[in-house]
Amino acid sequence: MNRIFIAAPKSGSGKTSITIALLETLKRRGVKCVSFKCGPDYIDPLFHQKVLGIPSYNLDTFFTSVDVTKDLYLDHCRGFDAAVTEGVMGIFDGAGGMGEEGSSYDLASVTGDNIILVIEAKGACRSLIPLISGFISYDHKKLIKGVILNRCSKGVYEKLEPEILKLGIRPFGFLRDNKDLILPSRHLGLTLPSEIECIREVIDSLCLEFNENVKVDELLELTKDDSIVEKISSSGYLNNKNPQEDSAIESPCTIAVARDDAFCFLYEDNLNLLKRFGAKIIFFSPISDEKIPGDADALYFPGGYPELFLEKLSINTSMKSSIKKAYDDGIPVFAECGGFMYLHDAITDAEGRRFETVGIVDSECEYTGRSVRFGYMSLCEKRPFFLGEGEIIKGHEFHYWDTKSVNDSCIASKPFTDNKYDCVIVNDHSWMGFPHLYFPSNPHFAKKFVEMAKSFRSEKINQ
């Protein structure tokens, strides 16, 4: 099996572009490939999925233990010939900036993947050699197997290639500095694939460039490894079940998940856990559907970019009314970040325009012009509803909008600091707040949400 980990010294080096090009190349060669994203990012996996046509998975050693991380990785690798993982930030940048936990290097150490280092080469030549040398010397587990130079001319690459070989790793090639190959960004990261005009042409161009200037056969030969990491069963996370079998379970409840251009930040393993505990997952669009699905026993509102679709969300009054009525009737609700914003009375956009939204949260969200909170956290409830007494669940926060509502049902603790703060609105049938949660960090949360859905369904049937 080919196991390739795309990492870089820093953000903006071209990891996503290289990953897209590699995934498209493998797909065209008929290689059955699965992809992963290191860390909490939602957007890069959407690009992976755009190429492969199947879900991409997030893995994060801050969110889950070594054993659980290995179990997730191996479970998703079943039946595939190649696994490609895209790193996060700089290769050694972990939780809190200085820790190794949560870093690309930490995850590659857990999975045993072969790291290909992507170096942003624009504006430099021989100075890249000590840069690469420094990363190799810092690689105490000898995971870095090769280098690809990004935004580099053919002439510069040909000069650097023999010098890189002297460092003991393989130079696999380069991508030229071409503005047509650069993926656009905004405040939360890359622009969504659905927003990029001619995204298929961009993927095709990246693939063509990759195959013209990267030694693909050599890269695949070097990263082929039959000794996939040993199965760790001590976590008990998977209970020896294959997720493909979950659909065969008769589902006693249905969880309706908002998913469209406004709400698209979803961890695939969050959905998988809900399925494991017996829920059927269906999707609906708050933008275009008239109302929530009639058979919904619970509602899940993930994050995304509702601020880009406020007019459409606001004028869909039938949808808003159906959500509000279902909530008032006691349907379980889970909402995070953008989904949480949508459940407010109103959202004010970056230009100061006010749009009425669902009205479950008796308050408004306003644009602050800055990142309000950013980074990892561990959350515990002040009064147990979704979590057991003293339990925590881990998550990530990143938003430019803030609320006037009182969010004080949970305590968030930041890693490697003494920083704590109140957040989230929790009651006996809803959890609503800015943090994005990673359910595998505490499966009890997903189990409790499914149990609430089952209970609601039972009450409906008995009425």
N, C-alpha and C positions, 0 to 999 in steps of 0.2 A: 504494500500500500504506500502511495506517495503521501507524505505528511509534510506540509510546507507552512511555515509561519512567517508572514510578511511583517517586518518591524522596521523601525527607523530611529534616528537620533532625536527627532522632535516632530511635533505636529506640523502639517503642511508640507511634508517631504514627498508626498505622492503615494502613500500606502494604498489608498482606496483605488486610485487609477491603476496601479500595478496589480492589485488583487482582481479588479474587474477584468483586466486584460488576460490574466492567468486563468481565471474561471472560464472565460469565453473560449480560450485556447483549448482547455481540457474538454469542454463541452463539444467543440467542433471535432476533436479527436476521438470522440465516443467514449471518453473516460467518465465513469459515473462518479460524480463528485459531490461532497457535502461541504458546507462552509460555516465558519464560526467568526464571531467578533469578540475580541478581548475587551472586557469592560462594559459599562452600562449604556453605551451608545445605541440609539435606535435607528439612525438614518443609514449608516453604512450597511447594516444587514438588509435594508430595503434595496440597495444597489445589488448586493449579492443575489437576492431573490429575483430581481429583475433579469439578471443574466441566466440563472439556473432554472428559474421557474418553480423552485421549491423553497420552503422556509430556511432561513439562516438562524443560527442559534448563538446566544450570548453566553460566554463563560467568564467567570470572574472569581478570582481567589480571595477577594475581600468578602464577597457575598457568601461563598460556600467553602467548606473545608476541602482539604486535598482529596479525601476519599470521595466526597460527593461530586467534586469537580471532575475527577477521573470517571466516575460512574456515568455522569451526564455525557462526557466526551465519547466514551466507548459506546454507550447506548446509541448515540446519534451516528456513529461511524459504521454501525452494522449495515452490511450489504453494499458498501461503497468501495470504490477503488482508490479514491484520493480524498484527502481532507485538507482544506486550505483555511488558515486562520489569519485574520487581519488584526494586527496589534493596535494598541491605543497610545496616544501621545508619544513620548520618547520611550525607547525600549526598557529603560530602568526606572521610569517614573511610575511610582505606585501610589497607594492611598496616602494622602497628606503631603505628597510631593517627594519626600525623602525616603519613605519606606519601600521595601521591595514588594510587600503584599499588594496584590491587585495590579502589578505591573505586567507588561508583555513578557518580560524575562521570567517572572514568577510562573505565569501560566505555561509558557513553553517548557519550563523545568518540570511541571506537573505532567504535561501531556507527552513530553519527550520529543517534541517536534523539531524539525530542522529549520533554523532561522535564516532567512534571506534578508539582509540589511539593505534598505532603500536609502540611498544617500542623495540629498538635494545638492546638485553639483553646479548650479548656475552661479557664476561670478567667482569661481575658484578653479584651480588646476592641481598643482603639486601639493598645495596645502591640504588637499583631501586625504593624502596618504597618512600623515600623523593623526588625522581625525579617525580614520578607519582603524589605524593601529591601536589607538586608545580604546576603542570599543572592543577590539579583539582581546586586549590585555585585561580588560575588565570582565570578560566572559570567562569566569572561573570554571564553568561547567562545559565549556567548549561546544556550545550550541550553535554558534554562528558559523554557517557553512559557506556563505557566498554573499556577493554584493551586486546590486543593480544600481547604476547611476541614473538619476532622473534629471531632466532638463539639462542634458549634456550633449555637446556636439560630437560627431564621429571622430574628429581630429583629436579632441581632448581625451576621449575614451581610449583611443589607440595609444596615446602617450602614457596613460595611467595604467593600462592593463598589465604590462609586465611588472610594474612596481607593486600593484595589488597582489599579484601572484607571489611575490617575494614575502608577503606578510603571512602566507600559509593558508589563504582562503581563495575561493574561485571568483573571479570577475565574470559575471554571466552576460553582461551587456549593458545597454543604456536605452533610455527614451529621450528623444529630442525635446528641445524647448519649443513647444508648439501651443499657442494660446487655444487652439481648437481642442486640445486634449486636457484642458484644465477644467475641473468640475467647479461650478459656482458655489459660493457659501453665503450664509447669513448668520445671525446672532447665535443660533443654537447648533450651528455646524453646517454641513453641506445642504444645498438646496435639494428638496425631495426629487427622486427620479421622475415622478409624474409631472413635475413643473418644468423639466428641461425639455425644450423643443428638440425634436429629432433625437431622443435619447438612444434609440437603436443605432443611429448613425454614429453617435459618439462612442458607443461600445464597439462597433465595427472598426472605427478608426483606431481606438486604443489597441484592439486585438491585432490589427494589421501592423501597427508600429512595433508592438511587442514581438511579433513573429519575425519582423525584418531585422531587428537589432538586438534581440536577446537569444542566447543559445538555449532554446527550450529543451532540446533533447538532453543536453548535458545537465540542465537543472533537474529534469525529471529523474535522470539516472542517479544523480547524487542524493536526491531526497527520497528514494525508494527504500523502504524499511519494513521488513517482515516481522520485526519484533515489536509489535504494537504494545503499548503500555499494559502491564498486567492488570487484569480485572480486580478491582478492590470491592469486596462485598460487605465489608464491616460497617459501611455507612447505613446499610439497610434502606437506602433511599429508593432504589428501583424495585426492590422486592422481586428481583428476577423476572420482571415483566417487560415485555416489548411494547413500546408505545403504539406500534401499529395494531396491536391487538385490542387497544382500548376501545376502538370504535365498535367492537363486537359486544361490549358490555351493554346490557339494557339500561338505558339512562332514566333514572327516576325523577330527574329535574332538568330544566332547560335554562341556561344562562345566555342572555342576549348581550352581545358585545358590540358596542358602537365602533364601526370601522369604515372610514371613508377618508377623503383628503384632509379633513379637519382633525380626525382622531385615528392616528396610525402608529403611535408609539406603543408597541406591544412586544413583550417578551414571549416568544413562542413557548418556552417552558412554563410560563404562567398558565397558559391555556392547557398545556399537556397535564399539569397537575390537577386542574379542575376536572379534566376528563378522567384522570385516574381515580378520583374520588366519586365518580359516577355521574358527572354532569354532561349533558349534551350542549355543545357550543353552536350557537347560530349568530349571524351578524346582521346588523341593520345600519342604516345611514341617517343620522340626525339632519344631514343636509337635504337629502332627496326623498326619503320615505315619509309617508303621511303620519305614521304613528309607530310606536314600538310593536314588536311581534306579539300577537295575541297569546301565544303559548309561553311567554317569558315568565320564569319563576324568580329571576334575579336580573339585575342590570349592571353592566361593567362599562364604565366610561374611561378609557385610557387617555393618555396625553396626546399631544400633537400640536397643530397650529390653528386652533379655533379663531385666533386673532386675524387670520387671513381670510376667513369666511364668515365674518360676523353678520354681514347683511343677509346672506342666505340662511344662516342659522336663526337669525332673529325673525325673519318673515315666515318661517315654517312654524306657524302658531299651533297647528294640529299636533305636530310632533312634541312641541314643548308642553302642551296641555296633557297629552297622553303620559308623558314622563312624570309630570307633577301629580297627576291623579294616581298613577301606580305607586309613587312614593307615599302619598297620603294614605293609600290603602295598605301600606306596610311592606311593599316589595323590597327585598334586600338590594342595596345599592353599594357598589364600590366605585369610587371616582378618584383619579389622580391627575394632578397638574392641570393640563388643558381641559380634561373632563370635569374636574372640580370647578374650574372657572366657568364652564358652560352651565353648571347647575346654580350659579348665582342669579340674583335679580337682573343684573346687567353687567356688561363689559364695556369699558371705554378703550377705544383703540389708540394707537400712537399719535393720531392727529386730534385726539380729544373728542371724537364722536362717540356718543353713547348708544349702545344697542341692547335692547331688552332680551334676556335669555330665560332660562327655565323657571327660576324663582323658588327653588328648594332652599337655597342658602339665602337668608334674608340680609343681603349685603351686596356690594359691588366690587368688581375687580378693575384696577386702573393700571395703566402703563407707567412704569417708574423711570424708564430711560437707562436703567442699569441692571446688572445681574443682582437680584435680591439675595438669593442664597445659591451656593454652588457646592456640590461635592457629596461624598458618601455620608451616611448616617446610620445609626442603629436606633430603632424606635421601640418604645414600650408604652403600653396603655396605662393610664392612671387608674382606670377601672376596667377590669377584664371584660371584653365583649368578643373580640375576634382572636385574641391571644390568651394563653393560659397565664396564670398569676406569675409574674416575674419573667415571662418570656419576652424575647425581642425578635424583631424582623428587620432585615437590612434593606436599605434603599438608597436612592440618589435624588438630588434636588438641583434644578437648574431652570430658573424662570425670571422673566423681566416684568411680569405683572404681579401685583400684590393685592391682597384682599383687606377690606375693612372689618371682616367678620372676626369673631372671637374663635381662635383655633387653639384650644388648650386641653384637648382630651388625651394627648400623648406627649411624651418627653423625647426629644431627639437629642442624641449624643453624637458629637463629631469625633472621629477617630484621631488618636494621638494628641488630643487637646482636652481641656476641661470644659469646653464650650458645650452648653446645653440650652435648649429652648423649647417652649411649648409649641405644639402644632397639631393639626388635624382635628376634624369634627367627627366624633364617634358616638353612636347610640346603639340600641339593641338590634338595629337592622341596617345600619349604614356606616361606611368608613369613607370620609371625603377630605382630601387634603392635597397639598402640593407635592409631597414625596412620591416618587415612583418606587413601587415595591417589587422586589424580586422574590416571588413565592418560594422557590427552592431553598432560600435561606431559612425559612421556617414553614414547612409544608402544613403545619397545624392551621395556619391562617387560611390557606386554600380549602382545607377540609371543613373548617368552620363556616366559610362562605357557602360551600355546597350544602352543608347541613341546614343553613338558614333557608336556602332555596328549596330544599326538600320539604321543610316545615311549612313554608309559604304555599307550596303546591298542595300539600295535604290539607291545609286550611281551605284552599279554594275548592277542592274536590268535595269536602265535607259541608260546604255552605249550602 
